[in-house]
Amino acid sequence: MIERKDLFSIPFYKKSHFSGSYLGMRYRIERIEHPKETMASASDAEPQNAAYFKATIFPGPYSFDVVPETEKISAEFDFSEDGLCRVCDWLNDQYNTRPEKWKNAHI
C-alpha cells in the first residue's frame, strides 16, 4: 500500500515531478496549472492560474516518456495537503481496482 509519507512534501512538487511504483503499477505526480475562471476585467494584465496535482498511472516496467498515452490513466487534485492525501487514496484505489493488470506487468 502506498502511504502519504511516500509522496514527499508539497514544496518538492513546486520544483519537480515524482515518479514511483507499487507492485507493477508505475505512477507520476506533478504540479500543473490551469487558468482560473475569474471575472477578469479588461484592465487585468495577466490571467491568474490555479495549481493542481496531476497523478498518472501506467504499467511497468517502462518509464512515463515511452509508455503510450493509451496505457496511461490520469486524475487531477487540488494542490494542497488534502489534495496530496487524495492522490495517495486514488493511487491505492487504482491498484486495488485492477490488481491482475499490475501483477502481470514486468517489474
C-alpha positions as CSV (number, residue, x, y, z in Angstrom):
1,M,0.0,0.0,0.0
2,I,1.2,3.5,-0.9
3,E,1.3,5.8,2.1
4,R,1.1,9.5,2.2
5,K,4.6,9.8,3.7
6,D,5.9,8.1,0.5
7,L,4.9,11.0,-1.7
8,F,7.2,13.8,-0.3
9,S,6.0,17.2,0.7
10,I,4.3,20.0,-1.3
11,P,7.4,22.2,-1.7
12,F,9.1,19.3,-3.7
13,Y,6.3,19.4,-6.3
14,K,6.8,23.1,-6.9
15,K,10.2,22.3,-8.4
16,S,9.9,18.7,-9.8
17,H,7.7,15.8,-10.5
18,F,7.8,12.5,-8.6
19,S,7.8,9.0,-10.1
20,G,7.3,5.8,-8.2
21,S,6.0,2.3,-8.5
22,Y,3.9,-0.2,-6.5
23,L,3.9,-3.9,-7.4
24,G,4.0,-3.3,-11.1
25,M,1.9,-0.1,-11.2
26,R,4.1,2.9,-12.0
27,Y,2.9,6.4,-11.2
28,R,3.9,10.0,-11.8
29,I,2.8,13.0,-9.7
30,E,3.3,16.5,-11.0
31,R,2.2,20.1,-10.4
32,I,0.3,21.6,-13.3
33,E,-1.5,24.9,-13.8
34,H,-4.8,25.8,-15.4
35,P,-6.2,29.3,-15.9
36,K,-8.5,30.3,-13.0
37,E,-12.1,31.0,-14.0
38,T,-12.5,34.6,-12.9
39,M,-14.5,37.6,-13.9
40,A,-11.3,39.4,-15.1
41,S,-11.7,42.9,-16.3
42,A,-10.1,44.1,-19.5
43,S,-7.6,46.0,-17.3
44,D,-6.1,42.8,-15.9
45,A,-2.7,42.3,-17.5
46,E,-2.3,38.6,-17.0
47,P,-4.8,35.8,-16.2
48,Q,-4.2,34.0,-13.0
49,N,-3.5,30.3,-12.8
50,A,-4.6,27.7,-10.3
51,A,-2.2,24.9,-9.4
52,Y,-3.2,21.2,-9.3
53,F,-1.7,17.8,-8.8
54,K,-1.8,15.6,-11.8
55,A,-1.4,11.9,-10.9
56,T,-0.9,9.4,-13.8
57,I,-0.6,5.6,-13.5
58,F,0.7,3.2,-16.1
59,P,2.1,-0.3,-16.3
60,G,5.7,-1.1,-15.7
61,P,8.5,-1.6,-16.4
62,Y,8.9,1.3,-18.8
63,S,9.2,5.0,-18.0
64,F,6.5,7.6,-18.4
65,D,8.0,9.0,-21.5
66,V,7.9,5.8,-23.5
67,V,4.6,4.3,-22.4
68,P,1.8,5.1,-25.0
69,E,-0.8,7.6,-23.9
70,T,-3.5,4.9,-24.3
71,E,-1.9,3.0,-21.4
72,K,-2.0,5.9,-19.0
73,I,-4.8,7.0,-16.7
74,S,-4.7,10.4,-15.0
75,A,-6.6,12.4,-12.5
76,E,-6.3,15.9,-11.1
77,F,-6.5,17.1,-7.5
78,D,-6.2,20.4,-5.6
79,F,-2.6,21.5,-5.0
80,S,-2.8,21.2,-1.2
81,E,-2.1,18.8,1.6
82,D,-5.6,17.5,1.3
83,G,-5.1,17.1,-2.4
84,L,-1.9,15.1,-1.9
85,C,-3.8,12.8,0.5
86,R,-6.4,12.3,-2.1
87,V,-3.7,11.5,-4.7
88,C,-2.5,8.8,-2.3
89,D,-6.0,7.4,-1.9
90,W,-6.6,7.5,-5.7
91,L,-3.3,5.6,-6.4
92,N,-4.3,2.8,-3.9
93,D,-7.8,2.6,-5.4
94,Q,-6.4,2.3,-8.9
95,Y,-4.1,-0.5,-7.8
96,N,-7.0,-2.3,-6.0
97,T,-9.4,-1.9,-8.9
98,R,-7.2,-4.0,-11.3
99,P,-4.5,-5.8,-9.3
100,E,-4.1,-8.5,-12.0
101,K,-3.1,-5.9,-14.6
102,W,-0.3,-4.7,-12.3
103,K,0.8,-8.2,-11.2
104,N,1.2,-9.1,-14.9
105,A,3.3,-6.1,-15.6
106,H,7.0,-6.9,-15.8
107,I,8.8,-5.3,-12.9
